[in-house]
């Protein structure tokens, strides 16, 4: 070798040693996770092993290493979610070749390198059914109450590209849900593909009930005060001119001074200023410029408060029997820890025993609270061995819980964890919301919908222009599929120049 190349070879040899040490560290760091997952899932599973390796890998900052690999034309490790050890092994083999040393690690075969992607495809098909022609992602649509009496509406959505119909069990009743499900099955027969059904149980949603304002025309604004009452009629005073009862009164007694309060998906924020017998006063710290009208039936989020609530309510117990009868998937609201999976499984085993063996009920965990994010690996390990499983990034409640400024990074991290574990993810809440409601999308909505293509399913909410939104999303996702897969750009020919 020419003398000028000797320093480069030496530097590359040191880099090889660094990657070898990193691999050993990842394997060792994954062992506690592996033991933890095996307690939940029983026998080791390749997807959970890869998740354990990913969690160990992401404990440290690898940005300097990435740049050293990048300029040598070697994988920068930035796309290894589904294949942690295969990626490290491929990098080790490439660095060994550059240094002229025999690789101490056997490089992965092509099949082994891409096996994580195959696992994710299989899990996605098991949960949602086969993919539509020309599109990897599924499109989910939340049905309005009127769909129970309008089979043509559901057929139209299926013809436009709906793959999954979502029924929100917080609304309507078992009779309406059975009618909707019947229409969905017939629509699937007509279009020649199975349209699957997600039924989303309500869970312990905290909402305002009766509300009162000293001045009925007034709006809550920054600096104002709101009284929450646990029992009785809301009362207002000159210094606290707004008041509301809540759907779960015991929560008022669990509030502490300084706890954060968010109303209506974060449209208004405040902190607990004082507490008293069966009530608490909230000082508003942020709101829209001209304030917000206080209304009943609006959601409340309390991200700092230990709620101590079961994710299954008495209503959910009643609804689950119909869900098991009608649905392909169950949407589990407010799940926060692995024990919540056991709670649900115990109820299903006891009360929902007539499920056809060839169509197991899938489970979708809705990630809505900080505890669910923190416990996501354990939730996955507890659930994946029992039935088809997926995760919904419920961006409305999640943003209200963790803060809007953290939502973008958190949805990315959830996508990465799910990909590492071969768990399909649903990108939900306010996708193309302006288009669905008014027929005209915003520029930001279009970008958000395009980014949603990194999930396995994208959810649209109900609205007057939902058919147009399905059309647009179907075409957009098909085009974006040709440009990117997850975090990996794909080099489709460009035709603009």
N, C-alpha and C positions, 0 to 999 in steps of 0.2 A: 504493500500500500504506500502511496506517496506520503511523504512526511507531513504536508499540510493537513492531511485527513486524520492524523493520529489524535489530535486533541478532540475532534468530533467523536471518534470512536470511543475514547476514554469517557467523554461526557455521556455518551449514549449508554455505555456500560454502567455508569453510576445511576442513570435513569432506570435501566433494567433492574438493578438491585433495589431501587426505590419501589418499583411496581411489584416486585416479588415480595418485598416486606409488606406492602399494602395488601396483597392477596392473603398472606398469612394472617394479617391483622383482621381482615374481613371474615375469614373462616373462623378464627377464634372468637371474634366479637359476635358472630351469629349464634354461637352455641347456647347462650342463655335464652335467646329468642326461640331457638328450635325446641328446647326443653319445654318452654312455656306453651308453644303452639301444640306440641304433642299431647300435653295434658288436655287441650281442648279438642283437637282433631283426631286423636288416636295415632294411627300409623302415619309416618312421615309422608308428606305430599310434596312433589316437586315445586308447586307454586308457592307453598308456604316456606319451603327452604329458600327459594329465591327471594321472597319477602324478607326473611331473616337476614340474608346476605345484603340486601339493599339497605335495610335499617342500620346494619353495622357499617356499611360503606358511607352512608350519609351522616355519620356522627362527626366527620371532620371536614375541613375546608380543603378541597382539591384543586382550587383554581390555578395555582402556580404549576402544578403537575400537568393540568390540562394544556396550558400554553406550551410547555416543553414538548408535549406529545404532538401538538397541533402543527408546529412548523417542521416537524419531521415527516409529515404526511401520514400520521398514525391516528387511529381513533382517539378522540379527546375524552372518551368515557361519558360524554354528555347525553347518550341515548341508551343507557344500559338497563333501564328499568326492568324490562322483561328477561334480562340475560346477564346478570351480574358477573358470575364466575366465567361464563363463556367469553364475555368481552375482555375481562382481565387476562384470560388465557391467550386470546388472540393477540392482544397487545404484547404480552410477554414473548410469544413466538416471533412477532415482527421485530421487536427490539433485539432479540437474540440473533436473528438473521443479520441485522444491521451491524452488530458487534462481532459477528463471526463466531459466536459461541453456540454450542448445542443448547437448544431450549430445554430447560428442566421441566417444562410443562408440555404435555401433548396438546397441540392446538385443537380446538373443537371442530368436528365435522359440520358441514353446512346445516344438516338437519338439527343437530344439537344446538347450534347457534340461534336458530330461529324457532326453537321449540316453544319458547315462552309466548310468542305471537300465536302459535297454533293452539296453545292452552286457552288463551283469551278468546279466540274465535269460537272454540268449542263451548266454553262457559257462556258466551253471549248467545249462541244458538240455543243452548239448553234453557236459558232464561226467557228469551224473547221469541224463539222460533227462528226459522231460516231467514237470511237477509233478503231484501228485495233485489231485483235485478239492477245492477249498475251502481249500487250504493251500499257502503259498509254500515253506516249508522242507521238506526231505527228512528222513526218519527212517532212520538207519543202525543196524543191530543186529549186534553181534559174535556169530558162531555158535559154540556149544560143539562139542567133538569129537563128541558123540553125534548131532549133526545129520546126519553122513554116513550114518547108518543109519536116519534118521527123517524121511522126506519130509513126513509130516503136520505135524510141528513147524514146518517151514519154511513150509508152506502156511498154517498158522494165523497165523504172523507176518505174512505177506503180506496175508491177509484183514483183519487188525487195522490195517494201515497201514504196514508196513515198506516202504521204497522202495529201500534199498540194503542188501545183505547183506555183512558184512565177514568175511573169512577171515584169521585170523592165522597166517602161515606159520612162526611160531616154534613152532607145535604141529602134530602130525599129519604126514601125508605126501601125496605127489601123488595116490595112490589115493583117499584121503579127500577131498582138495580137489576132484577130478573128480566124486566122488559128490555132494558138497554143491552144486557148480555145476549138475549135472544136475537136482537137486531144485529149485534156485532157478529154473531156466528153465521147468520144468514148472509151478511155482507161479505164475509170471508169466502163462503161458498160461491157467491156470485163472481167475485174477482179471481177466484182460483188460488187463494193463498190464505193461510191461517192468520187472522187478526187476533192478537192476544189481548187479554184483559188484565189490567192492574186495578185492584180495588184498594183504596187508600183509607185505612181506618183513622178515625179522628184523633185519638189520643187525648191527653189532658191539656187541650189548648186553653191558654189563659186569655180571656177577653173581658172587655168592659161590658157591664150590663146596664142598669139604670144610670143615667147621667143627669147632672144638674148644673146650671150656670146662674150666677147672680143676675147677669144680664144675658138674656137668651140670644142676643145678636153678637155677643163678644166671642173672641177667639183666643185660644191659648197661645201665648207667644213667649219668647225668651224673657226670663225674669219673672214670669207669672208663677202661680202656685196651684197645685191640684191635690185634693184630698182623696185618698182611696179608703173606702170603708169596708169592713169585713161583714157587717150585718146591718140590717135596717135600711132606711131610706138615706141616700146621700145627703149631706148637709153642707151648706156653703156659709161663709162668713165674709166680712169685708176684706180681711187679709188673705183669705183663701177662697176666691170666688168661683172655683170649679170643683166638682166632686164626682166620683164614680164608684159604683159597686163593681165587684169583679166576680167572674164565674167560679173561681176557686177561693172562697173567702179566707181559708186558713193561711193562704200565702201572705196576706196583709200582716199577720202576726209574726211572720218569719223575716220581715224586712228589718234591716239595720241601717243606721245613719251612714250615709255615704254610698249605699248600694245604687247602682245605675238602673235607670228605668227607661224603656223605649216603648213607644206607642205607634201602632199601625205601620209595621215593617220599618221602624226607624224614622218615620216622618217627623217625630218629635222626641226629644231626649231630655232627661233630667236626672237628678239624684235625690235620694231620700234625705230630707232636711230634718225631720223629726218624726218620732213614733209615739203613739199613745194607746189607750185602751181600745183595741179593735180598729185602729186607723193609723194612717201614715200620711205625711205631707210631702209632696214631691215639688222641688224647685226646678222649674224648666230652665235648661241651659242652652238648648238649641232647638230651633223650629224654623219653618218657612218664614220668609220676610214679613208677611202680614198675618202670621199666626195660622192656627188650625182649629177648625170647629170640633169640639168634643162630641163624639157619637157613640152609641152603643154598638156592640158586636164588632169591635175593633181589637186586634191582637195586642197583647202586652208581652214584652220580653224583659226578664230580670237576670242579666248575665252574671251578677255577683251573688245572687241569693241561692242558698241551698234549698231547692224546692222540695226534695224528699217525696217526690210523686212517683207512683207506679206508672209506666207507660201504657198500661192497659186499664181502661175505665170500665164501669159497668155497661155502658153503651157499647164499648168495643166487644165485650164478651157476647152480647146479643148479636152484634153485627158479624162476628167471625164465623158463625155457623153458615150464614148466607155467603160470605166471602169464600169459604172452603167449597161450597156448592157451585159457585158461579165463576170464580176467577181463575186465572192462570198464575197470577202473582199477587202477593199481599204487600202493600206498602205499610211499613211499620214506623209510625211517628214517634218522635221523642225518645228513641232508643239511645241509651247513653253508655251502657256497660255490658260486658259479656253476659252477666246474669239476666239481663233483659231478654236475651235470646232464649235462655232456659225457661223463663216465665212464659213466653209465647209458645214454645214447643210443648211445654207441659199442658197448656190449655188445648192446643190443637190435638194432641194425642188423646185427650180425654173426651173432647166434645165434637171433634170434626173427623170422624173415623170413616166416612163413606167416600173418601176421595178415590178416583180411579187410579190404579197402580201405574198405568202408563202415562199419566199426566200429573206428576208430582207438583204440589203447590210451590211456586217460587217465592222467595222472600227478598224484598228490597228494603234495606235499612236507610231511613231518611236521616242524613247528617245535618242536624239543626242546632246543636249546642256545643260549646267548647269541650265538654266532657266526651261527647261522641267523637270529636276530632282526636283528642288525646288517646282515647281507647280504641281507635279504629283498627289497629292490627289485631287486637284481642277479639273485637267484634267479628272480624273476618274469620279468624281461626275457629271461633266457636260455631260459626254459621255454615261455612263452606262444605263441610263433610256431611251435612244433614239434608240439604236440598239445593236446587239451583238458587244462586245468591247474587245480588247486585247491590250497588250503593247509589242513592240519589243525593246529589249535591243540592240541597234545598236552600238556594241562595237567599231567599227572602228572610226566613228566620235566622239563617246563619249570619247574614250581614247585620241583622239587628242584635244578635248576641255578641259577635266579636268586633263589630264596628265596620263601617263601610270601607274604611281605608285599608283594612286587612283582607277583605274578601278576595281580591284578585290573586294574591299570593296563596291564600288558603285553598282556593279551588284548584290551583295548580298542584299543590302538595297532595291533595286528595286524589287527583288524577294519577299522580306518580305512584302513590301507595297502591292504588287499585290495579294499575298496570303491572306493578311488581308482583302482585298476588294473583294475577289473571282473573280479576273480578270486574265485570262490566259496570260502567258508571253512567249515570243519567245526569245530564246537564239541564237543570230545571230553574224555573222562576223567571218571568218577564222576558223570555226569548221572543223577539219580534213583537213586543207588547203593543207598540204604537200601531203597527200594521194590523194586528189582530183586532184592535179596538176601532181604528179609524180608516183602515185601508191604505195608509201611507206609512212606510217605515222611516225611521231616522237613520242617519249615516252610522251613528254609534251602534244601533241595533243590528245593522247589517254586518259590521265587524264582529260583534259579539256572537252572532249566529254562525259566522264562518269559523270562529275560534271554537265554538261548541262541537265542531266536527271531530275534535280529538277525543270526545267521549263516545261511548257505544250507542247512546240513545239521547235524543234531544226532545225536551218536552215543551209543547205549546199549550197555553192556557185557552180557555174558551173566550169567544168574542164574536162580534158580527161578521168579521172578515176572516174567520178561521180557515175557510176553504182556500182563499187567496194565499194565506200564510203557508199552508201546507204545500201548495204549488211552488211558491218561491223557495221554501226551505229544501224541498226535494231537489230542485235544480241546483241550488247553491251547494248543497252537500255533495252532490255528484261531481260538480266541478272542482271543489276543494279536495275531494278524494284523489284527484289526479295530481295535486300539488303537494300534499303532505299526508303523512301517516304519523299520528301522535306528535312527537317532537322532531320527526325526521322529514326534512324537505325532500320531495321527489322531483326529479328533473324532467318533467314533461316539457315537450317542445313549446317554446313561446312563439306566439303568432302575431304579436302587436308590432314587431319590428322586422 
